[in-house]
Amino acid sequence: MLFSMHRHLLVLNRSVIIIQNLSKHFGSKAIVNDFSYNFPKNANISLIGANGAGKTTFLNMICKLEDPDAGIITIPKDCVLAYLPQSPNETPEETILKECISGHQTLSVLGARRDKVLEAMTANYSEESFAAYEIAEHEFADKGGYALESDAKGILVGLGFETSQFNQSPLVLSGGWRMRVELAKLLINNPNFLILDEPTNHLDLPSLTWLEQYLKSFAGTLLFVSHDRDFLNNLSEITIHMQNGLARVYNGDFDSFLQQKAERAEQTRREKLSLQRKQDHMQAFVDRFRAKATKARQAQSRIKMIERLKAIEAKLGDEDADKKAHFNMTVDKPSGRIVLDVKNASIGYGDTILNKNIGIKILRGQKIAIIGANGIGKSTFLKSIVGEIPYISGEHEWGTNVTVGYYSQDQLDLLNKDENVLNNVTALAPKATMQQIRALLGSLLITNDDVQKSVKVLSGGERSKVVIAALLAQKNNFLILDEPTNHLDMSSVEMLSSALESYNGTVLLVSHNRAFINAFATQIFHMDKYKKAELIDM
């Protein structure tokens, strides 16, 4: 059903977007500087770079959500652009079907206009109100409005939804299924240029595999951001790397990019060395002959040449300039032997039970990864443990001296978006000194004026680091983490896994990143809809 539905969405007119001399700065920080690129037809293009490099800003400029400081982005009239953001809509329509339909910008507006005119005509009938309704009705029908609901249902079924779910609220879905709703909202427009910002976040392994297969068959141009190495290698044909205001284009997948980048770094090193030798040779001449009248003109000429060589050297940049986070997780005081004992817990929302008869006894020093399909209740289980959602039935008991640090899948659940970075960490870790907080933020590459930035302007990866900084400052002995690698760049994920491996406390986390789990987990807790979850040693 999925691929027959997708073939129905194929578009004949495939367009490219042209970028000319694009520049964007935030204060003194260059996001992109004088970048030009002609997106090829029917290509899969990955956009990569460290957290805070400006990837989302770059996508926002293409989608006309942010203005560049300079440059031109040309989007042809027959280009149907669709943008999948990092997070699902916080205030969706009341049902999954209506939320999908709302994705068709033209018809959803025309439908709302028709309904408003109908309501006015019903309340106060007149020839004029009837004529207005006829116009609105004709425009809606003429543009295919009455086929919209049928199309939306077909797309939702193709994405794996059951027809019984159409009238459910999107808010009862897991993060992975909510992102499928967001994708359905894009497909209802029949796009031929698809932009995805970290689409693998929240997805379980079957959903990730499905998405890869779907995107491989997409008939159009794909531009996407991801920090998942396998996903990048399986999809990317062209790689755009953003670093310190420079955007460079490489042919090939992520592994090919790494090889080319290493070769370019070596070439840059050699060019810099050659330029430095020339400068040294000329400087020696200047130092020797500057005072001699017969050589003064030649000395001045070489001084100007040295300045030109320095300018050339500066333009070469630094291919290895991406800095890496470095941090350790410490415990203020140890807990007792038993950290948490969950007994016969049923979890869910209201009368909807997602999972039942959950029992787990967590001991000091264990590092347990919860795995399972999207919608099985993994995040709900963590929220029930920390008291955000009550158990439908069952209970848990805490051990002695347990102090809990919680990382939510949605960072804004924990952060005040209107406050700056420093104030957020201070609020979450009130016992930490300002010196300690600044040092922790610095270890996560949030330094200088960046600590004064409002959280709402940060990228998803930067917000994740703010929450991690707060957890580091709290020095808790039990960490409950819900998808902590979402939004983090690959080097930060590696650093987090290393820190958790050496952490002398206890960890309970949800993650779909198997490499991350394998790096430090001691046990797996596999949640399944049809059988009782079991704790399995790694």
Secondary structure in CASP SS format (residue, H / E / C, confidence):
PFRMAT SS
TARGET T0000
AUTHOR 0000-0000-0000
METHOD secondary structure of the structure
MODEL  1
M C 1.00
L H 1.00
F H 1.00
S H 1.00
M H 1.00
H H 1.00
R H 1.00
H H 1.00
L C 1.00
L C 1.00
V C 1.00
L C 1.00
N C 1.00
R C 1.00
S C 1.00
V C 1.00
I C 1.00
I E 1.00
I E 1.00
Q E 1.00
N E 1.00
L E 1.00
S E 1.00
K E 1.00
H E 1.00
F E 1.00
G C 1.00
S C 1.00
K E 1.00
A E 1.00
I E 1.00
V E 1.00
N E 1.00
D E 1.00
F E 1.00
S E 1.00
Y E 1.00
N E 1.00
F C 1.00
P C 1.00
K C 1.00
N C 1.00
A C 1.00
N E 1.00
I E 1.00
S E 1.00
L E 1.00
I E 1.00
G C 1.00
A C 1.00
N C 1.00
G C 1.00
A C 1.00
G C 1.00
K H 1.00
T H 1.00
T H 1.00
F H 1.00
L H 1.00
N H 1.00
M H 1.00
I H 1.00
C C 1.00
K C 1.00
L C 1.00
E C 1.00
D C 1.00
P C 1.00
D C 1.00
A E 1.00
G E 1.00
I E 1.00
I E 1.00
T E 1.00
I C 1.00
P C 1.00
K C 1.00
D C 1.00
C C 1.00
V C 1.00
L E 1.00
A E 1.00
Y E 1.00
L E 1.00
P C 1.00
Q C 1.00
S C 1.00
P C 1.00
N C 1.00
E C 1.00
T C 1.00
P C 1.00
E C 1.00
E C 1.00
T C 1.00
I H 1.00
L H 1.00
K H 1.00
E H 1.00
C H 1.00
I H 1.00
S C 1.00
G C 1.00
H C 1.00
Q H 1.00
T H 1.00
L H 1.00
S H 1.00
V H 1.00
L H 1.00
G H 1.00
A H 1.00
R H 1.00
R H 1.00
D H 1.00
K H 1.00
V H 1.00
L H 1.00
E H 1.00
A H 1.00
M H 1.00
T H 1.00
A H 1.00
N C 1.00
Y C 1.00
S C 1.00
E H 1.00
E H 1.00
S H 1.00
F H 1.00
A H 1.00
A H 1.00
Y H 1.00
E H 1.00
I H 1.00
A H 1.00
E H 1.00
H H 1.00
E H 1.00
F H 1.00
A H 1.00
D H 1.00
K C 1.00
G C 1.00
G H 1.00
Y H 1.00
A H 1.00
L H 1.00
E H 1.00
S H 1.00
D H 1.00
A H 1.00
K H 1.00
G H 1.00
I H 1.00
L H 1.00
V H 1.00
G H 1.00
L C 1.00
G C 1.00
F C 1.00
E C 1.00
T H 1.00
S H 1.00
Q H 1.00
F C 1.00
N C 1.00
Q C 1.00
S C 1.00
P H 1.00
L H 1.00
V H 1.00
L C 1.00
S C 1.00
G H 1.00
G H 1.00
W H 1.00
R H 1.00
M H 1.00
R H 1.00
V H 1.00
E H 1.00
L H 1.00
A H 1.00
K H 1.00
L H 1.00
L H 1.00
I C 1.00
N C 1.00
N C 1.00
P C 1.00
N C 1.00
F E 1.00
L E 1.00
I E 1.00
L E 1.00
D E 1.00
E C 1.00
P C 1.00
T C 1.00
N C 1.00
H C 1.00
L C 1.00
D C 1.00
L H 1.00
P H 1.00
S H 1.00
L H 1.00
T H 1.00
W H 1.00
L H 1.00
E H 1.00
Q H 1.00
Y H 1.00
L H 1.00
K H 1.00
S C 1.00
F C 1.00
A C 1.00
G C 1.00
T E 1.00
L E 1.00
L E 1.00
F E 1.00
V E 1.00
S C 1.00
H C 1.00
D C 1.00
R H 1.00
D H 1.00
F H 1.00
L H 1.00
N H 1.00
N H 1.00
L H 1.00
S C 1.00
E C 1.00
I E 1.00
T E 1.00
I E 1.00
H E 1.00
M E 1.00
Q E 1.00
N C 1.00
G E 1.00
L E 1.00
A E 1.00
R E 1.00
V E 1.00
Y E 1.00
N E 1.00
G C 1.00
D C 1.00
F H 1.00
D H 1.00
S H 1.00
F H 1.00
L H 1.00
Q H 1.00
Q H 1.00
K H 1.00
A H 1.00
E H 1.00
R H 1.00
A H 1.00
E H 1.00
Q H 1.00
T H 1.00
R H 1.00
R H 1.00
E H 1.00
K H 1.00
L H 1.00
S H 1.00
L H 1.00
Q H 1.00
R H 1.00
K H 1.00
Q H 1.00
D H 1.00
H H 1.00
M H 1.00
Q H 1.00
A H 1.00
F H 1.00
V H 1.00
D H 1.00
R H 1.00
F H 1.00
R C 1.00
A C 1.00
K C 1.00
A H 1.00
T H 1.00
K H 1.00
A H 1.00
R H 1.00
Q H 1.00
A H 1.00
Q H 1.00
S H 1.00
R H 1.00
I H 1.00
K H 1.00
M H 1.00
I H 1.00
E H 1.00
R H 1.00
L H 1.00
K H 1.00
A H 1.00
I H 1.00
E H 1.00
A H 1.00
K H 1.00
L H 1.00
G C 1.00
D C 1.00
E C 1.00
D C 1.00
A C 1.00
D C 1.00
K C 1.00
K C 1.00
A C 1.00
H C 1.00
F C 1.00
N C 1.00
M C 1.00
T C 1.00
V C 1.00
D C 1.00
K C 1.00
P C 1.00
S C 1.00
G C 1.00
R C 1.00
I E 1.00
V E 1.00
L E 1.00
D E 1.00
V E 1.00
K E 1.00
N E 1.00
A E 1.00
S E 1.00
I E 1.00
G E 1.00
Y E 1.00
G C 1.00
D C 1.00
T E 1.00
I E 1.00
L E 1.00
N E 1.00
K E 1.00
N E 1.00
I E 1.00
G E 1.00
I E 1.00
K E 1.00
I E 1.00
L E 1.00
R C 1.00
G C 1.00
Q C 1.00
K E 1.00
I E 1.00
A E 1.00
I E 1.00
I E 1.00
G C 1.00
A C 1.00
N C 1.00
G C 1.00
I C 1.00
G C 1.00
K H 1.00
S H 1.00
T H 1.00
F H 1.00
L H 1.00
K H 1.00
S H 1.00
I H 1.00
V C 1.00
G C 1.00
E C 1.00
I C 1.00
P C 1.00
Y C 1.00
I C 1.00
S E 1.00
G E 1.00
E E 1.00
H E 1.00
E E 1.00
W E 1.00
G C 1.00
T C 1.00
N C 1.00
V C 1.00
T C 1.00
V E 1.00
G E 1.00
Y E 1.00
Y E 1.00
S C 1.00
Q C 1.00
D C 1.00
Q H 1.00
L H 1.00
D H 1.00
L C 1.00
L C 1.00
N C 1.00
K C 1.00
D C 1.00
E C 1.00
N E 1.00
V H 1.00
L H 1.00
N H 1.00
N H 1.00
V H 1.00
T H 1.00
A H 1.00
L H 1.00
A C 1.00
P C 1.00
K C 1.00
A C 1.00
T C 1.00
M H 1.00
Q H 1.00
Q H 1.00
I H 1.00
R H 1.00
A H 1.00
L H 1.00
L H 1.00
G H 1.00
S H 1.00
L C 1.00
L C 1.00
I C 1.00
T C 1.00
N H 1.00
D H 1.00
D H 1.00
V H 1.00
Q H 1.00
K C 1.00
S E 1.00
V H 1.00
K H 1.00
V H 1.00
L C 1.00
S C 1.00
G H 1.00
G H 1.00
E H 1.00
R H 1.00
S H 1.00
K H 1.00
V H 1.00
V H 1.00
I H 1.00
A H 1.00
A H 1.00
L H 1.00
L H 1.00
A H 1.00
Q H 1.00
K C 1.00
N C 1.00
N C 1.00
F E 1.00
L E 1.00
I E 1.00
L E 1.00
D E 1.00
E C 1.00
P C 1.00
T C 1.00
N C 1.00
H C 1.00
L C 1.00
D C 1.00
M H 1.00
S H 1.00
S H 1.00
V H 1.00
E H 1.00
M H 1.00
L H 1.00
S H 1.00
S H 1.00
A H 1.00
L H 1.00
E H 1.00
S H 1.00
Y C 1.00
N C 1.00
G C 1.00
T E 1.00
V E 1.00
L E 1.00
L E 1.00
V E 1.00
S C 1.00
H C 1.00
N C 1.00
R H 1.00
A H 1.00
F H 1.00
I H 1.00
N H 1.00
A H 1.00
F H 1.00
A C 1.00
T C 1.00
Q E 1.00
I E 1.00
F E 1.00
H E 1.00
M C 1.00
D C 1.00
K C 1.00
Y C 1.00
K C 1.00
K C 1.00
A C 1.00
E E 1.00
L E 1.00
I E 1.00
D E 1.00
M C 1.00
END
